Amino acid sequence: MTFYGVRAVIWDLDGVIIDSAEQHWNAWRKLAQETDTIFTQNDFRKTFGQRNEDIIPRFWKETNPQEIKKLADRKESLFRDSLRENCHALTGAKELLSELHEAGWRQAIGSSAPVENIRLIIDLLEIGPFLNAAVSGEHMPMGKPAPDIFLAAARAIEASQVNCIVLEDAIAGIQAAKAADMRAVAVLNNTTNRELEAIADLTVHTLHDLTPAKLAALLR
């Protein structure tokens, strides 16, 4: 059942709740060392955000799906090890999660990350009590900018998509929110991105700039 009066926020994970670029780089670097493969920090920057299944054939020259999966699984295992050593929420994330929870909003994570990674980050940051659901795009046929992840998150928390607001830091994520007929807030994390600003319904420099009241105003 969908409750049309329910207000909801769907959170992207990496770049909004947590910045895990360093941990991803450490994982790729260690995988390259283990497999005697050249994968530079510049290669990482150019491919950051792409799926493992697209990166591994290019740099590891592997075409066998089973071997690609094995390498991808190892990379994610190394990533989780790195996360356990260093995992911190981005500025204002936990505060806003708490404020929305207290104000009665439903909240979900809608991320392309593997389920195991999402669960670990939720546990490490201790944000589970604020969330009603967490949805991974790991096994969905279409990733962002397709709306599938966000639509699945709305269904999981039984909220109408027109009453959902997506918090994102990437163009593809904002486009996915728009494709899902949801409001979109771009979180710049003290950077500048004119393209994001042009398509988002609201742009903030950090999550400290957001309140439940400001988000509610987007739904009126």
Z-matrix of the N, CA and C atoms (Angstrom, degrees):
N
C 1 1.463
C 2 1.529 1 109.56
N 3 1.325 2 116.58 1 136.34
C 4 1.457 3 122.12 2 177.24
C 5 1.514 4 109.62 3 -103.40
N 6 1.328 5 116.45 4 130.73
C 7 1.451 6 121.91 5 179.74
C 8 1.521 7 108.58 6 -101.41
N 9 1.333 8 115.98 7 110.18
C 10 1.461 9 120.31 8 -170.92
C 11 1.519 10 112.81 9 -73.29
N 12 1.332 11 118.88 10 -19.10
C 13 1.457 12 119.96 11 178.88
C 14 1.516 13 113.85 12 -88.55
N 15 1.333 14 117.08 13 -3.85
C 16 1.457 15 121.77 14 -177.41
C 17 1.526 16 109.94 15 -74.74
N 18 1.317 17 116.40 16 133.10
C 19 1.459 18 121.18 17 174.07
C 20 1.523 19 108.49 18 -98.09
N 21 1.317 20 116.16 19 138.08
C 22 1.468 21 119.32 20 -173.34
C 23 1.518 22 111.89 21 -143.44
N 24 1.320 23 114.81 22 149.51
C 25 1.460 24 122.55 23 173.10
C 26 1.518 25 108.14 24 -120.81
N 27 1.327 26 115.41 25 132.73
C 28 1.462 27 121.52 26 174.78
C 29 1.526 28 107.56 27 -111.99
N 30 1.296 29 115.23 28 120.67
C 31 1.454 30 122.59 29 -175.48
C 32 1.526 31 111.78 30 -97.04
N 33 1.325 32 116.44 31 129.49
C 34 1.457 33 118.81 32 159.98
C 35 1.522 34 106.52 33 -70.74
N 36 1.307 35 117.63 34 162.54
C 37 1.468 36 120.26 35 -174.15
C 38 1.533 37 111.63 36 -102.60
N 39 1.315 38 116.39 37 -68.80
C 40 1.465 39 119.84 38 -175.55
C 41 1.527 40 109.86 39 -75.06
N 42 1.326 41 116.16 40 123.49
C 43 1.455 42 121.12 41 -179.07
C 44 1.512 43 113.23 42 96.10
N 45 1.341 44 116.68 43 -9.51
C 46 1.466 45 120.72 44 178.38
C 47 1.537 46 109.92 45 -121.41
N 48 1.319 47 116.46 46 -56.25
C 49 1.470 48 119.98 47 176.74
C 50 1.524 49 110.85 48 -89.43
N 51 1.317 50 116.67 49 -36.25
C 52 1.463 51 121.26 50 -177.27
C 53 1.524 52 109.31 51 -143.02
N 54 1.323 53 116.73 52 147.95
C 55 1.460 54 121.91 53 171.74
C 56 1.521 55 106.91 54 -107.78
N 57 1.317 56 115.91 55 103.33
C 58 1.469 57 119.57 56 -175.21
C 59 1.527 58 112.22 57 -111.45
N 60 1.341 59 116.90 58 23.26
C 61 1.463 60 119.93 59 179.94
C 62 1.527 61 111.20 60 -58.96
N 63 1.323 62 117.24 61 -41.49
C 64 1.471 63 120.75 62 -179.43
C 65 1.518 64 111.15 63 -62.70
N 66 1.333 65 116.35 64 -41.57
C 67 1.463 66 119.73 65 -179.33
C 68 1.537 67 111.14 66 -68.56
N 69 1.346 68 116.28 67 -36.78
C 70 1.470 69 119.17 68 176.44
C 71 1.525 70 110.46 69 -64.36
N 72 1.332 71 116.76 70 -42.71
C 73 1.464 72 119.73 71 179.67
C 74 1.531 73 110.46 72 -63.07
N 75 1.316 74 117.52 73 -43.31
C 76 1.464 75 120.44 74 178.53
C 77 1.525 76 110.86 75 -58.69
N 78 1.335 77 116.31 76 -39.77
C 79 1.468 78 120.33 77 -179.10
C 80 1.528 79 111.34 78 -66.92
N 81 1.326 80 116.96 79 -46.67
C 82 1.464 81 120.39 80 178.95
C 83 1.533 82 110.57 81 -63.50
N 84 1.323 83 117.32 82 -40.98
C 85 1.468 84 121.80 83 -179.31
C 86 1.528 85 110.38 84 -61.81
N 87 1.319 86 116.86 85 -44.55
C 88 1.466 87 120.59 86 -179.53
C 89 1.524 88 111.10 87 -68.38
N 90 1.345 89 116.92 88 -39.05
C 91 1.462 90 119.38 89 177.71
C 92 1.523 91 110.41 90 -62.47
N 93 1.326 92 116.64 91 -41.90
C 94 1.465 93 120.38 92 178.72
C 95 1.528 94 111.14 93 -62.34
N 96 1.330 95 116.80 94 -40.37
C 97 1.458 96 120.39 95 178.32
C 98 1.527 97 111.42 96 -64.79
N 99 1.329 98 115.81 97 -42.54
C 100 1.472 99 120.21 98 -178.64
C 101 1.518 100 112.48 99 -64.80
N 102 1.328 101 116.19 100 -30.46
C 103 1.466 102 120.87 101 -173.65
C 104 1.528 103 112.72 102 -108.50
N 105 1.345 104 115.75 103 8.55
C 106 1.469 105 121.48 104 178.75
C 107 1.538 106 110.86 105 54.12
N 108 1.333 107 114.56 106 49.61
C 109 1.465 108 122.11 107 -178.31
C 110 1.530 109 109.10 108 -118.85
N 111 1.314 110 116.57 109 143.65
C 112 1.463 111 120.89 110 177.06
C 113 1.526 112 109.33 111 -87.07
N 114 1.312 113 116.04 112 117.15
C 115 1.465 114 122.28 113 176.61
C 116 1.523 115 106.40 114 -145.52
N 117 1.329 116 116.41 115 103.79
C 118 1.453 117 121.57 116 -172.39
C 119 1.531 118 111.71 117 -88.73
N 120 1.323 119 115.80 118 169.14
C 121 1.455 120 120.06 119 177.23
C 122 1.526 121 110.47 120 -65.13
N 123 1.324 122 116.89 121 -30.48
C 124 1.463 123 120.09 122 175.68
C 125 1.524 124 110.57 123 -68.35
N 126 1.335 125 117.32 124 -39.13
C 127 1.468 126 121.05 125 174.42
C 128 1.524 127 109.95 126 -59.70
N 129 1.332 128 115.65 127 -42.09
C 130 1.458 129 120.34 128 179.37
C 131 1.523 130 111.65 129 -61.53
N 132 1.334 131 116.76 130 -47.15
C 133 1.465 132 120.33 131 -179.27
C 134 1.526 133 111.38 132 -60.22
N 135 1.326 134 116.56 133 -39.94
C 136 1.460 135 120.74 134 -177.35
C 137 1.526 136 112.47 135 -71.11
N 138 1.326 137 117.50 136 -25.51
C 139 1.464 138 120.51 137 -175.25
C 140 1.528 139 112.98 138 -109.36
N 141 1.353 140 117.51 139 -0.15
C 142 1.461 141 120.18 140 -175.66
C 143 1.527 142 110.42 141 -59.14
N 144 1.322 143 115.17 142 129.73
C 145 1.463 144 120.24 143 -178.10
C 146 1.522 145 113.25 144 98.49
N 147 1.329 146 117.16 145 -16.18
C 148 1.462 147 119.92 146 176.68
C 149 1.520 148 110.20 147 -78.00
N 150 1.325 149 116.05 148 161.30
C 151 1.459 150 120.52 149 -179.39
C 152 1.525 151 110.66 150 -75.31
N 153 1.322 152 116.37 151 148.34
C 154 1.465 153 120.94 152 176.79
C 155 1.523 154 111.27 153 -54.52
N 156 1.341 155 115.18 154 -37.46
C 157 1.471 156 120.75 155 -177.22
C 158 1.527 157 111.93 156 -65.86
N 159 1.335 158 117.11 157 -18.26
C 160 1.469 159 120.80 158 177.10
C 161 1.526 160 111.39 159 -95.00
N 162 1.318 161 117.49 160 -31.28
C 163 1.463 162 121.85 161 -176.96
C 164 1.530 163 111.40 162 -77.80
N 165 1.321 164 116.94 163 -44.96
C 166 1.468 165 120.88 164 -172.56
C 167 1.533 166 113.15 165 -62.88
N 168 1.333 167 120.34 166 -46.37
C 169 1.472 168 118.10 167 178.09
C 170 1.532 169 112.87 168 -60.08
N 171 1.320 170 116.63 169 -31.87
C 172 1.469 171 120.55 170 -177.18
C 173 1.517 172 112.38 171 -71.67
N 174 1.323 173 117.87 172 -43.68
C 175 1.462 174 120.73 173 -173.58
C 176 1.524 175 113.26 174 -102.74
N 177 1.329 176 117.38 175 -28.79
C 178 1.465 177 120.90 176 179.13
C 179 1.529 178 111.03 177 -95.07
N 180 1.315 179 116.19 178 -5.50
C 181 1.478 180 122.18 179 177.57
C 182 1.522 181 111.66 180 55.07
N 183 1.332 182 115.19 181 37.05
C 184 1.454 183 120.97 182 -178.38
C 185 1.526 184 109.29 183 -106.55
N 186 1.325 185 116.83 184 134.28
C 187 1.469 186 121.21 185 -179.78
C 188 1.521 187 113.23 186 -118.08
N 189 1.325 188 117.25 187 -15.30
C 190 1.458 189 120.99 188 179.80
C 191 1.528 190 109.41 189 -73.28
N 192 1.351 191 118.26 190 119.18
C 193 1.471 192 120.47 191 -177.10
C 194 1.519 193 113.87 192 -55.51
N 195 1.339 194 117.35 193 -36.65
C 196 1.465 195 119.96 194 -179.78
C 197 1.525 196 111.32 195 -67.95
N 198 1.328 197 116.20 196 -39.47
C 199 1.466 198 119.86 197 178.81
C 200 1.528 199 110.90 198 -70.47
N 201 1.334 200 116.41 199 -36.55
C 202 1.467 201 120.41 200 176.70
C 203 1.526 202 109.96 201 -62.17
N 204 1.324 203 115.74 202 -43.87
C 205 1.465 204 119.55 203 178.95
C 206 1.528 205 111.23 204 -63.95
N 207 1.331 206 116.29 205 -39.89
C 208 1.463 207 120.15 206 -179.89
C 209 1.537 208 110.30 207 -62.19
N 210 1.325 209 116.43 208 -43.59
C 211 1.458 210 120.51 209 178.51
C 212 1.528 211 110.89 210 -66.78
N 213 1.327 212 116.22 211 -40.97
C 214 1.467 213 120.43 212 179.16
C 215 1.526 214 110.64 213 -63.48
N 216 1.333 215 116.94 214 -42.20
C 217 1.458 216 120.88 215 179.27
C 218 1.531 217 110.56 216 -63.46
N 219 1.315 218 117.06 217 -39.39
C 220 1.467 219 120.50 218 178.60
C 221 1.534 220 110.60 219 -65.98
N 222 1.335 221 115.88 220 -42.57
C 223 1.466 222 118.99 221 178.28
C 224 1.522 223 110.34 222 -59.36
N 225 1.323 224 118.03 223 -44.75
C 226 1.464 225 121.06 224 -178.74
C 227 1.524 226 111.69 225 -67.82
N 228 1.313 227 117.12 226 -33.10
C 229 1.467 228 120.41 227 175.78
C 230 1.527 229 109.99 228 -64.65
N 231 1.329 230 116.75 229 -43.61
C 232 1.459 231 121.10 230 176.60
C 233 1.527 232 111.23 231 -64.07
N 234 1.318 233 116.21 232 -37.47
C 235 1.464 234 120.61 233 177.64
C 236 1.523 235 110.72 234 -62.26
N 237 1.313 236 116.96 235 -45.12
C 238 1.469 237 119.98 236 -179.77
C 239 1.532 238 111.00 237 -65.50
N 240 1.330 239 116.98 238 -36.65
C 241 1.462 240 119.40 239 175.73
C 242 1.524 241 110.98 240 -60.40
N 243 1.328 242 116.10 241 -42.38
C 244 1.458 243 120.83 242 179.25
C 245 1.521 244 111.31 243 -66.85
N 246 1.332 245 116.36 244 -38.14
C 247 1.465 246 120.56 245 177.85
C 248 1.528 247 111.38 246 -61.30
N 249 1.316 248 116.09 247 -40.97
C 250 1.467 249 119.86 248 -178.42
C 251 1.528 250 111.62 249 -62.54
N 252 1.329 251 116.04 250 -25.76
C 253 1.461 252 120.52 251 178.87
C 254 1.526 253 111.98 252 -83.91
N 255 1.335 254 117.18 253 -28.37
C 256 1.464 255 120.31 254 -174.21
C 257 1.521 256 109.67 255 -154.27
N 258 1.309 257 116.21 256 101.97
C 259 1.467 258 121.23 257 -178.41
C 260 1.526 259 108.99 258 -142.59
N 261 1.328 260 116.56 259 112.80
C 262 1.461 261 121.35 260 -179.24
C 263 1.524 262 109.61 261 -134.16
N 264 1.319 263 115.95 262 140.29
C 265 1.465 264 120.53 263 176.99
C 266 1.520 265 110.20 264 -72.03
N 267 1.321 266 116.23 265 148.63
C 268 1.459 267 121.14 266 175.07
C 269 1.523 268 110.60 267 -70.05
N 270 1.318 269 115.20 268 161.15
C 271 1.462 270 122.10 269 -176.00
C 272 1.527 271 111.95 270 -53.46
N 273 1.317 272 116.07 271 122.81
C 274 1.461 273 121.96 272 173.79
C 275 1.506 274 115.80 273 84.76
N 276 1.339 275 118.73 274 -6.15
C 277 1.466 276 120.41 275 -173.81
C 278 1.526 277 112.02 276 -66.15
N 279 1.320 278 117.04 277 -52.40
C 280 1.461 279 119.49 278 -176.72
C 281 1.528 280 111.14 279 -67.36
N 282 1.325 281 115.75 280 -34.42
C 283 1.460 282 118.92 281 179.00
C 284 1.519 283 111.18 282 -64.08
N 285 1.349 284 116.39 283 -44.44
C 286 1.465 285 119.57 284 -179.22
C 287 1.525 286 111.18 285 -69.73
N 288 1.313 287 117.73 286 -39.04
C 289 1.463 288 120.75 287 175.32
C 290 1.526 289 110.49 288 -55.96
N 291 1.327 290 116.18 289 -44.91
C 292 1.461 291 121.09 290 179.95
C 293 1.524 292 111.80 291 -66.23
N 294 1.333 293 117.32 292 -44.44
C 295 1.465 294 121.23 293 -178.53
C 296 1.529 295 111.50 294 -63.51
N 297 1.326 296 116.49 295 -41.31
C 298 1.465 297 119.85 296 178.58
C 299 1.517 298 111.09 297 -66.19
N 300 1.314 299 116.10 298 -40.29
C 301 1.467 300 120.77 299 177.81
C 302 1.523 301 110.10 300 -60.43
N 303 1.332 302 116.52 301 -46.36
C 304 1.464 303 120.81 302 -179.82
C 305 1.526 304 111.62 303 -64.07
N 306 1.336 305 116.55 304 -30.56
C 307 1.465 306 121.01 305 -178.88
C 308 1.526 307 112.83 306 -84.73
N 309 1.331 308 117.11 307 -0.12
C 310 1.452 309 120.60 308 175.25
C 311 1.513 310 116.20 309 89.19
N 312 1.324 311 117.00 310 11.89
C 313 1.465 312 119.79 311 177.26
C 314 1.526 313 109.76 312 -76.39
N 315 1.338 314 115.99 313 147.71
C 316 1.460 315 119.95 314 169.48
C 317 1.523 316 107.85 315 -89.01
N 318 1.326 317 115.27 316 145.13
C 319 1.455 318 119.68 317 -175.36
C 320 1.524 319 110.72 318 -137.11
N 321 1.330 320 114.47 319 140.51
C 322 1.459 321 120.66 320 178.03
C 323 1.517 322 108.92 321 -140.32
N 324 1.302 323 115.41 322 153.64
C 325 1.462 324 120.87 323 167.21
C 326 1.514 325 107.95 324 -94.97
N 327 1.323 326 116.50 325 134.06
C 328 1.460 327 122.39 326 174.46
C 329 1.515 328 108.15 327 -126.17
N 330 1.325 329 117.01 328 96.39
C 331 1.464 330 121.58 329 -170.49
C 332 1.519 331 111.63 330 -130.63
N 333 1.329 332 115.39 331 150.97
C 334 1.459 333 121.03 332 175.10
C 335 1.523 334 111.81 333 -78.10
N 336 1.330 335 117.49 334 -10.00
C 337 1.463 336 121.66 335 -176.51
C 338 1.527 337 111.71 336 -65.64
N 339 1.340 338 116.99 337 153.56
C 340 1.470 339 119.99 338 175.28
C 341 1.524 340 111.69 339 -59.31
N 342 1.319 341 116.11 340 150.77
C 343 1.463 342 121.80 341 -178.10
C 344 1.525 343 111.57 342 -55.31
N 345 1.321 344 116.92 343 -43.18
C 346 1.469 345 120.51 344 -176.75
C 347 1.526 346 111.06 345 -62.51
N 348 1.332 347 116.55 346 -37.62
C 349 1.469 348 120.44 347 178.10
C 350 1.522 349 110.85 348 -66.51
N 351 1.335 350 116.11 349 -44.02
C 352 1.461 351 120.64 350 -179.68
C 353 1.525 352 110.28 351 -60.17
N 354 1.318 353 116.06 352 -46.71
C 355 1.471 354 120.02 353 -178.81
C 356 1.523 355 111.59 354 -62.37
N 357 1.334 356 116.37 355 -39.70
C 358 1.460 357 119.52 356 -179.45
C 359 1.527 358 110.73 357 -65.09
N 360 1.331 359 117.07 358 -44.51
C 361 1.464 360 120.30 359 -179.60
C 362 1.529 361 110.80 360 -63.79
N 363 1.322 362 116.85 361 -41.22
C 364 1.469 363 120.08 362 176.88
C 365 1.527 364 110.26 363 -58.76
N 366 1.329 365 116.55 364 -43.30
C 367 1.468 366 120.59 365 -179.35
C 368 1.531 367 111.35 366 -68.18
N 369 1.330 368 116.78 367 -45.48
C 370 1.458 369 120.20 368 -176.87
C 371 1.521 370 111.95 369 -64.86
N 372 1.328 371 116.51 370 -37.74
C 373 1.467 372 120.37 371 -179.29
C 374 1.527 373 112.50 372 -86.97
N 375 1.332 374 116.06 373 -8.88
C 376 1.473 375 122.25 374 179.03
C 377 1.541 376 111.01 375 57.87
N 378 1.333 377 115.73 376 48.18
C 379 1.464 378 120.24 377 -178.92
C 380 1.529 379 112.35 378 -109.57
N 381 1.319 380 117.53 379 3.80
C 382 1.462 381 121.21 380 -179.65
C 383 1.516 382 114.47 381 -53.46
N 384 1.354 383 118.96 382 -41.43
C 385 1.471 384 119.28 383 -178.24
C 386 1.522 385 114.48 384 -62.48
N 387 1.327 386 117.74 385 -18.96
C 388 1.464 387 120.89 386 -178.54
C 389 1.529 388 112.51 387 -89.06
N 390 1.338 389 116.83 388 -12.33
C 391 1.465 390 121.20 389 -170.89
C 392 1.523 391 111.94 390 -105.94
N 393 1.330 392 114.87 391 143.76
C 394 1.465 393 121.24 392 174.76
C 395 1.515 394 112.11 393 -98.02
N 396 1.338 395 117.06 394 -19.51
C 397 1.468 396 120.69 395 -179.28
C 398 1.525 397 109.34 396 -166.10
N 399 1.328 398 115.63 397 160.18
C 400 1.460 399 122.70 398 173.08
C 401 1.521 400 107.48 399 -139.40
N 402 1.321 401 116.38 400 123.65
C 403 1.466 402 121.42 401 -174.80
C 404 1.522 403 109.52 402 -119.47
N 405 1.320 404 115.61 403 130.38
C 406 1.461 405 122.12 404 178.29
C 407 1.524 406 110.32 405 -105.73
N 408 1.325 407 115.01 406 143.06
C 409 1.463 408 119.75 407 175.10
C 410 1.510 409 112.83 408 -90.09
N 411 1.330 410 116.24 409 10.78
C 412 1.463 411 122.01 410 -173.73
C 413 1.524 412 112.82 411 -52.93
N 414 1.338 413 116.73 412 -42.99
C 415 1.459 414 119.30 413 -175.54
C 416 1.534 415 112.69 414 -112.06
N 417 1.319 416 116.43 415 14.08
C 418 1.459 417 119.04 416 177.78
C 419 1.521 418 109.65 417 -83.59
N 420 1.331 419 117.11 418 143.16
C 421 1.464 420 119.38 419 -177.21
C 422 1.526 421 113.52 420 -65.08
N 423 1.329 422 116.82 421 -29.43
C 424 1.458 423 120.77 422 -176.29
C 425 1.523 424 110.08 423 -125.75
N 426 1.319 425 116.42 424 125.20
C 427 1.454 426 120.95 425 175.59
C 428 1.518 427 110.80 426 -93.21
N 429 1.319 428 116.46 427 179.29
C 430 1.458 429 121.01 428 176.35
C 431 1.540 430 108.65 429 -58.52
N 432 1.315 431 119.52 430 138.75
C 433 1.469 432 130.01 431 17.35
C 434 1.529 433 116.30 432 -86.33
N 435 1.336 434 118.39 433 6.39
C 436 1.465 435 118.97 434 171.48
C 437 1.533 436 108.70 435 -66.10
N 438 1.323 437 118.35 436 151.59
C 439 1.467 438 120.86 437 -173.22
C 440 1.520 439 115.38 438 -84.41
N 441 1.320 440 118.06 439 1.12
C 442 1.467 441 122.13 440 -168.90
C 443 1.532 442 113.99 441 -52.09
N 444 1.341 443 117.08 442 -46.64
C 445 1.466 444 120.31 443 -175.84
C 446 1.519 445 110.74 444 -62.62
N 447 1.330 446 116.89 445 -45.31
C 448 1.459 447 120.14 446 -176.98
C 449 1.529 448 111.81 447 -71.48
N 450 1.317 449 117.53 448 -35.37
C 451 1.465 450 120.12 449 176.49
C 452 1.533 451 110.05 450 -65.63
N 453 1.327 452 116.32 451 -39.98
C 454 1.466 453 119.84 452 177.70
C 455 1.527 454 110.62 453 -65.10
N 456 1.332 455 117.13 454 -37.56
C 457 1.462 456 120.56 455 178.69
C 458 1.526 457 110.54 456 -65.64
N 459 1.333 458 117.41 457 -41.27
C 460 1.470 459 120.91 458 178.23
C 461 1.524 460 110.73 459 -62.10
N 462 1.327 461 116.73 460 -41.49
C 463 1.471 462 119.89 461 177.76
C 464 1.524 463 110.54 462 -63.93
N 465 1.327 464 115.85 463 -39.04
C 466 1.472 465 119.81 464 -176.80
C 467 1.521 466 112.14 465 -64.48
N 468 1.329 467 117.37 466 -30.43
C 469 1.464 468 120.07 467 -179.82
C 470 1.527 469 111.62 468 -105.32
N 471 1.344 470 115.90 469 9.79
C 472 1.462 471 122.57 470 175.15
C 473 1.525 472 111.86 471 54.51
N 474 1.330 473 115.12 472 48.75
C 475 1.468 474 120.98 473 178.65
C 476 1.528 475 109.65 474 -120.95
N 477 1.313 476 116.31 475 141.23
C 478 1.459 477 120.33 476 174.42
C 479 1.525 478 109.29 477 -66.06
N 480 1.324 479 116.56 478 139.72
C 481 1.458 480 119.59 479 -177.40
C 482 1.531 481 112.33 480 -62.17
N 483 1.317 482 117.85 481 -28.31
C 484 1.470 483 119.46 482 -179.85
C 485 1.528 484 111.76 483 -72.97
N 486 1.319 485 117.03 484 -12.16
C 487 1.464 486 121.52 485 176.73
C 488 1.530 487 111.99 486 -106.29
N 489 1.343 488 115.63 487 15.95
C 490 1.463 489 120.66 488 179.67
C 491 1.529 490 110.50 489 -106.95
N 492 1.320 491 114.88 490 139.76
C 493 1.457 492 122.32 491 174.35
C 494 1.521 493 108.18 492 -118.87
N 495 1.313 494 116.22 493 130.29
C 496 1.461 495 121.92 494 -179.04
C 497 1.524 496 109.54 495 -102.06
N 498 1.324 497 116.52 496 133.22
C 499 1.461 498 122.46 497 174.36
C 500 1.524 499 107.72 498 -104.69
N 501 1.326 500 116.75 499 118.93
C 502 1.456 501 122.38 500 -172.52
C 503 1.527 502 110.99 501 -140.08
N 504 1.326 503 115.60 502 161.74
C 505 1.466 504 120.28 503 175.84
C 506 1.519 505 112.01 504 -125.30
N 507 1.335 506 117.79 505 3.42
C 508 1.461 507 121.32 506 -174.53
C 509 1.523 508 111.44 507 -127.04
N 510 1.318 509 114.95 508 149.81
C 511 1.466 510 121.20 509 179.70
C 512 1.529 511 111.02 510 -56.58
N 513 1.329 512 116.33 511 -47.29
C 514 1.467 513 119.86 512 -178.07
C 515 1.516 514 111.06 513 -60.73
N 516 1.329 515 117.34 514 -35.94
C 517 1.455 516 120.73 515 179.60
C 518 1.515 517 112.66 516 -69.71
N 519 1.329 518 116.58 517 -41.51
C 520 1.466 519 120.33 518 176.43
C 521 1.529 520 110.08 519 -63.49
N 522 1.322 521 116.12 520 -41.84
C 523 1.465 522 120.24 521 178.24
C 524 1.525 523 110.82 522 -63.19
N 525 1.327 524 116.96 523 -38.48
C 526 1.467 525 120.69 524 177.98
C 527 1.519 526 110.98 525 -64.21
N 528 1.335 527 116.59 526 -40.41
C 529 1.465 528 120.47 527 177.99
C 530 1.520 529 110.82 528 -62.35
N 531 1.309 530 116.26 529 -44.09
C 532 1.469 531 120.57 530 179.41
C 533 1.530 532 110.79 531 -64.09
N 534 1.328 533 116.25 532 -40.71
C 535 1.462 534 120.31 533 178.71
C 536 1.517 535 111.62 534 -64.46
N 537 1.347 536 116.29 535 -25.83
C 538 1.462 537 121.41 536 178.68
C 539 1.530 538 111.86 537 -87.81
N 540 1.336 539 117.32 538 2.03
C 541 1.464 540 122.67 539 -177.73
C 542 1.524 541 111.21 540 63.59
N 543 1.336 542 115.27 541 41.24
C 544 1.461 543 121.81 542 178.27
C 545 1.522 544 109.81 543 -117.48
N 546 1.318 545 116.51 544 155.89
C 547 1.455 546 121.13 545 172.65
C 548 1.527 547 108.78 546 -72.30
N 549 1.342 548 116.00 547 149.25
C 550 1.457 549 120.30 548 -175.54
C 551 1.523 550 110.91 549 -131.45
N 552 1.325 551 115.42 550 128.64
C 553 1.460 552 121.93 551 175.83
C 554 1.525 553 108.09 552 -112.11
N 555 1.332 554 116.28 553 125.79
C 556 1.460 555 121.37 554 177.65
C 557 1.519 556 109.31 555 -92.49
N 558 1.331 557 116.03 556 124.98
C 559 1.465 558 122.38 557 178.27
C 560 1.531 559 107.35 558 -103.42
N 561 1.324 560 116.44 559 109.74
C 562 1.461 561 120.91 560 -172.04
C 563 1.517 562 113.79 561 -86.41
N 564 1.340 563 117.59 562 -17.80
C 565 1.469 564 121.14 563 -178.20
C 566 1.528 565 111.57 564 52.67
N 567 1.345 566 113.60 565 50.97
C 568 1.469 567 122.50 566 175.59
C 569 1.528 568 113.61 567 62.12
N 570 1.336 569 116.27 568 27.44
C 571 1.463 570 120.42 569 172.60
C 572 1.527 571 108.06 570 -113.01
N 573 1.321 572 116.49 571 -174.64
C 574 1.464 573 121.88 572 176.52
C 575 1.517 574 108.69 573 -126.38
N 576 1.317 575 116.07 574 132.34
C 577 1.462 576 120.57 575 177.60
C 578 1.523 577 107.67 576 -148.29
N 579 1.311 578 115.75 577 96.73
C 580 1.468 579 120.96 578 -175.91
C 581 1.520 580 111.98 579 -62.99
N 582 1.338 581 116.72 580 -33.48
C 583 1.466 582 119.84 581 -179.24
C 584 1.523 583 110.58 582 -66.91
N 585 1.341 584 116.18 583 -41.61
C 586 1.458 585 119.90 584 176.62
C 587 1.523 586 110.71 585 -63.61
N 588 1.318 587 116.71 586 -45.01
C 589 1.453 588 121.19 587 -178.02
C 590 1.525 589 111.34 588 -61.03
N 591 1.332 590 115.90 589 -32.19
C 592 1.468 591 120.29 590 -175.80
C 593 1.519 592 112.77 591 -72.11
N 594 1.342 593 117.54 592 -28.41
C 595 1.465 594 118.63 593 -173.55
C 596 1.528 595 113.43 594 -108.87
N 597 1.335 596 117.32 595 -14.22
C 598 1.468 597 120.12 596 -179.02
C 599 1.528 598 110.41 597 -80.78
N 600 1.330 599 115.87 598 153.41
C 601 1.465 600 120.33 599 175.36
C 602 1.527 601 111.38 600 -75.33
N 603 1.326 602 115.67 601 -26.42
C 604 1.458 603 121.62 602 178.96
C 605 1.518 604 107.73 603 -153.05
N 606 1.332 605 116.72 604 142.85
C 607 1.459 606 122.19 605 178.16
C 608 1.518 607 109.20 606 -123.12
N 609 1.335 608 116.85 607 133.22
C 610 1.465 609 121.08 608 177.00
C 611 1.525 610 108.77 609 -129.84
N 612 1.331 611 115.83 610 152.36
C 613 1.459 612 120.03 611 179.33
C 614 1.517 613 111.49 612 -79.95
N 615 1.333 614 117.36 613 -38.16
C 616 1.461 615 121.63 614 173.59
C 617 1.525 616 107.70 615 -143.31
N 618 1.313 617 115.61 616 168.28
C 619 1.459 618 119.76 617 179.58
C 620 1.523 619 112.01 618 -69.77
N 621 1.331 620 117.66 619 -14.86
C 622 1.468 621 119.96 620 173.91
C 623 1.530 622 111.22 621 -63.49
N 624 1.347 623 116.26 622 -19.78
C 625 1.462 624 120.62 623 -179.75
C 626 1.525 625 112.79 624 -81.25
N 627 1.326 626 117.18 625 -3.43
C 628 1.458 627 121.29 626 -177.27
C 629 1.526 628 111.35 627 -108.77
N 630 1.327 629 115.47 628 146.99
C 631 1.470 630 122.73 629 172.62
C 632 1.520 631 107.66 630 -137.21
N 633 1.319 632 118.09 631 161.94
C 634 1.464 633 119.50 632 173.90
C 635 1.526 634 112.30 633 -55.27
N 636 1.328 635 118.01 634 -36.40
C 637 1.468 636 120.32 635 -179.64
C 638 1.517 637 111.53 636 -66.14
N 639 1.346 638 117.75 637 -41.64
C 640 1.457 639 120.27 638 178.22
C 641 1.521 640 111.54 639 -64.05
N 642 1.317 641 116.06 640 -38.39
C 643 1.467 642 119.18 641 178.47
C 644 1.523 643 110.76 642 -69.88
N 645 1.322 644 117.25 643 -39.97
C 646 1.466 645 120.36 644 178.97
C 647 1.520 646 111.12 645 -60.56
N 648 1.338 647 116.47 646 -33.46
C 649 1.467 648 120.16 647 -179.52
C 650 1.534 649 111.69 648 -63.84
N 651 1.319 650 117.18 649 -26.94
C 652 1.465 651 120.80 650 179.10
C 653 1.520 652 112.15 651 -69.71
N 654 1.326 653 117.02 652 -20.90
C 655 1.454 654 120.84 653 -176.03
C 656 1.526 655 112.59 654 -95.35
N 657 1.325 656 117.98 655 -1.67
C 658 1.467 657 120.07 656 -177.60
C 659 1.515 658 111.52 657 -85.83
